[in-house]
Amino acid sequence: MTLQRIGGYASLGCAATYLFGFAFLVTLLAPLGYGTSEIDVPAVVAFTVAQPAFLILWNTVIYIVNAMALIVLVVALKERLVPQTPGWGNVGQGVGIMWAALVLGAGMIANVATERTSAIGTADPEAAAALWEILHAIELGLGGGNEIAGGVWIGLISVAAWKGQSLGKTAIVIGLITSAGGIATLLPPIGDAAGAVFGLGAIAWFIATGISMLRSADA
């Protein structure tokens, strides 16, 4: 199996982790305000005490599994881009690995927050809430609350693919829109909306990119 085929499957895997995350974000976690600036911290602590295993699974899929698949995709895309656009391909790999590291770090922090909050939440809910807020802020800073690194990487890949005709037009257009959404999360007034654009756009981009890579691998 070629790296391009493996990368295509990794891209689809990244999309699957986003879909998994969104599915629970808009259902089970929605009453807690997860993923918004209106998060209900006491409710989060109560939920964490009651469902720590679920939250660890959720964090692991959306962050850690995603980061591992992302690393494979980053390397595969570098191989794809370098023959036509070597400079863009190398820069893209550097930014992509950086993004994967931030995602991985956010996941590890999120799981520690879950474990520690669950451990002390019953005996001291206020202390648990204070601890969770601190660790959650670190998680958000690494990448759970802004998508600047991801937006820049997807933008770089999309521009490089456009210059070198390395991906399909659909993936390139979706990538540019997704990139704009990710970078716009830097602006607090539109952060939540921009994050939604990035998240939904990233799902479509990962799917379009994966399909493009698999089709070329079959050619």
C-alpha positions, 0 to 999 in steps of 0.5 A: 500500500502506497503512502498516498493511499495510506494518507487518503485513508488518514484524511478520511480518518481525520474527518471521522474524528471530527464527525464523532466530536460534532455528533456528541457536541450538538447532542449530549454535550450541548446543554453544558455549552461545550464548544461555546463561550457560554460553557456551564462550568458547574454542570461540566463538573457534575457531568465529569464526575458522572461520566469520566470514561465517556469524556476521556473517550471523546477527548481521545478520539477528537484530539489524540486519534485525530493528531495521529492520523493528521501526522500521516496525512501531513507526511503524505501531502508533503510527498504529493506536493514536493515534486511540483511545489517543493518550497510549499510542500516543505513549509506545509509539512512544518506547519502541519506537524506543529498543528498535530503536536498542538492537537495532541497536547490539547488532548492530553491536557483535556484528559488530565482535566477530566481525571483530576476533576472527576477525582475531587469533584464529589468532595469539593465541587468548587475546587474541581471547577476552579481546576477544570477552568484552568486546565480547560483554558490551557486546552483552548490555548493549545488548539481546542478553542482556536484553529489558527494553526489548522487554518494556516496549514489547510490554507498553505496546502490549498494554495500549494495544491492550486499552484501544482494541481496536486488536489482536486478543485473541490478540495482546494476551494473548500480548503481556502474557505476552511482556512479563512474560518480557522484564522478568523477564530483569532477574533473574539466577537466571531470566534464561535461562528468562525470555529463552526465554519472551520470545523464543518469545513474541515470535515468536508476538506478532509473528505475531499482530500482523502477522495482525491488522494485515493483516486490518484493512488488508483490511477 
